[in-house]
Amino acid sequence: MGDAYDNALAESTIGLYKTELINRQGPWRTRDQVEYATLEYIDWYNNRRLHSSIGPLAPTDVETVYYRQHQPTPAGSAN
């Protein structure tokens, strides 16, 4: 059974989306404008925004560093 805090993260993210994109870049004339702007916002949010708890770095930069440091060793090779 859920409690009152189950949707807090989703509501916070939706609030950011509305504040940072919908309210700042409107008024919107067509649904297509909103859809394309949303796709661009999600790409920025997931890949390029600076994230203070990891740097401040973009998530893709952190992934690049991580995978460079954790290269898989080929099967059968000695360590």
N, C-alpha and C positions, 0 to 999 in steps of 0.2 A: 504494500500500500504506500502511496506517495504522501509527501507532506508539502507544505506551502513553499518550500525552497527548491523543489524539483525543477522548475522552469526558470530559475533566476539567471543562469548563464545564457540561455536562449533569449530571454527578454533583454538582458544587457547587450547582447550582440545585435539584436534587432534595433535597439535604441541607438547604438552607434551607427548602424547602417542608415537609419532615418535621419539622424543628426548630421552625419558627415556627407551623405550623398543626396538623399531625397530632398531635404529642406534647403541645403546650400546650393544645389544646382538646378532646382526647379525654377519656374513651372515647367512641367512636362506636357508636351502636346500629344504624344502618342505612346501607346504601350511599348512599341518597339524601342523608342528612346530610353525608356526605363529599363527594358530588358538588356540592351547593350551596355548601358551605364552600370547596371548591376553586375554584369559579367566582368567588366573592367575593374570594378570595385573589389569584387571577390578575388580576382587575380592579384591585385595590389595587396589586399589584406592578408592573403595566404602566403605570398611570395616575397614582396618587396618592402612592406612596412617595417620600420625600425621597431624593435621589440625590446624594451628596457630590461626585462628579466633575463635576456640572453645576450646582452652585449653592452651597448645598444647596437644590435646587428639585425639584418633581415633574416628570416627563417631559412631562405635558400642558401645564404652565406654560411650559416651554422651547419646545415646539412653537408655542404661541400667540405668544410673542415672536418667534420665527423667521418665522412667516408674516406677522406684521404688518410686519416689516422687509423682507420679500421679496414685496411685492405685485406681481403681474404687471401689466405695462403693457398697456393696450388696444391692439389691432392698429391701426396707422396713426397713432398719436399720436406727437408729437415729444417727445424727451427734453430 
